[in-house]
């Protein structure tokens, strides 16, 4: 499996939006988090993210096929935030997200990475913890069924 990240441009917004909706739709149905779930975002929000000078958005390709996306927000010197990272359902659980995290760490010299995920999605939590991310102790209750958990990884080179 060959994982490639290609820098997205504004004309890629419909593709990213479509994949984002597919990837996050099951979580929207499960948790009903209409105000925070990327599946409920309008296309214009994705376009806005692509226009941000402080963020880089990538399309994830597997053997030439677009299967997801990842956005890196450059916060301060030596610090980045991943938001969002998604893979369409039919390609999930194949190690793609792990490969993407490894590629990103090689692409950016930052030493601190931050992200959040749904606490109740234990598979997501395991993925990030296996990759060296640690919980910060910060949690955000979105509704009675869903809580966000925040993670950080410090890379020493």
N, C-alpha and C positions, 0 to 999 in steps of 0.2 A: 504494500500500500504506500503510495507516494503522496505525502501531504505537502501542499504548496499554499502559501499565503500571497495573494495578489492585492496590491493597494487598490482600493475601490475609488471610483470617481463618481461625480454627481449622476452621470447617466446610468450608473449601476444601482441607483436607489430603488427602482421597482423590483429588481432581482433580490436585493437584500431584504426589502420589506416583505416580499412574498415568503422567503425562507424563514424570516423572523416570525411571521404570523404562524407558519406551520410548526415551527419548533416550540413556540410558547403556548399554542392553543390548548394542549392537554393540561398545562398548569393553570391556565385561565379557567378552564372548566372545573378543575379540581378545587381551586382555592377562591375563585370568584373575585380576584383582586383587579377589578376593572381599571382602577386609577393608577396602578403601578405596573401591570403586566404589559410587556412589549407587544403581545399579540393584539392588544386593543389600541395601539398607537396608530395615528394617521401617517400616511406616506410623507407628509411635509416634515414630520419630526425626524425621520431618517435623512431626508434631504438636508435639514438643518445640521444634523450631526456630521454629515459629509463636508459641510462648509466650514466647520470649526477648525481654526488654525492650530489649536492646541491638542488636536486629537487625530489619530490615524485609524482609518477603518479598512479592514481587509476582508476579502472574500476567501473562504476556505475551499480549496479544490482537492479532490481525491481522484487521482488518475485522470485529470482533466475535467472532472465533473464538479460543478459548484454544489457544495453540501452544507454551507453555513457561513457564519461571519463572526468577526471579533473586532472590537473597538478598543484602542489603547488611548487613554487620556493621560497626557503628560502634565502632572500636577505642579511639581516644583523640580528643581534640580535633583536628579537621582531618585525620582519617585513617579510611579505610574499606577493608574487604576484601570482594571479590565472591566468594561461595561458597555455592551453585553458580550458574552461568548455563547454562541448557539450552533447547534448542528440539527439538521432536519431529522425527524423521527426515524426514518428508515436507515440512517447511517449512525445512529447513536449506539453506544456501548461497543464501539470498535477500536477504542484507544485514540480517536481523533483529537479529542479535547486535550489529552495528555501530550500528544505530539505538538499541538498548537502552543501550549504553554511552554514547552521546551524551545520551540522555534522563537517565540517572543523573547524569552530570556536571552537568547543568543543575538537577537536583532537590536535590543536596547541595552545600553550599558548601565541602566538604573540598578540600584541596589535594593530598593524597596518596592514591592508590588502589593497592591491592595485590590480587594474585590468583595462582593457580598453574594450570598445565595440564600435559598430558602432552607431554613433549619430543618423542616419536616422532610426535605428531599435528601435522605441519608446517602444516596448514591452520589449526589453532587458534593456533599460534605466530604465523603470518603475520597473522591477524586482529588479535591484540593488538598486535603490533609496528606494524602499519599504523595502528592507532588511537593510537599514541604511547607504548605501554608498552615498558619496557626491562627486559631480564633483570637480576636483582640479583646473579647469580653463585652463588645458592644452588640446589642440586639435591638431590633426595631419591630414591634408588633404591628402588622399591617391590618389584620382582622382576627377574628376568633379562631381561625383555622391556620393562619400563616404568620410566621415570624422570619425576618431576615437576620442572618448571622454574618458578621463581618470578619474578614480574614486578612492577614498580612504575611508576606514572606520577605525576609531580608537575605540578600545574596552577598556573600563576601568573596571578593575576587582578589 
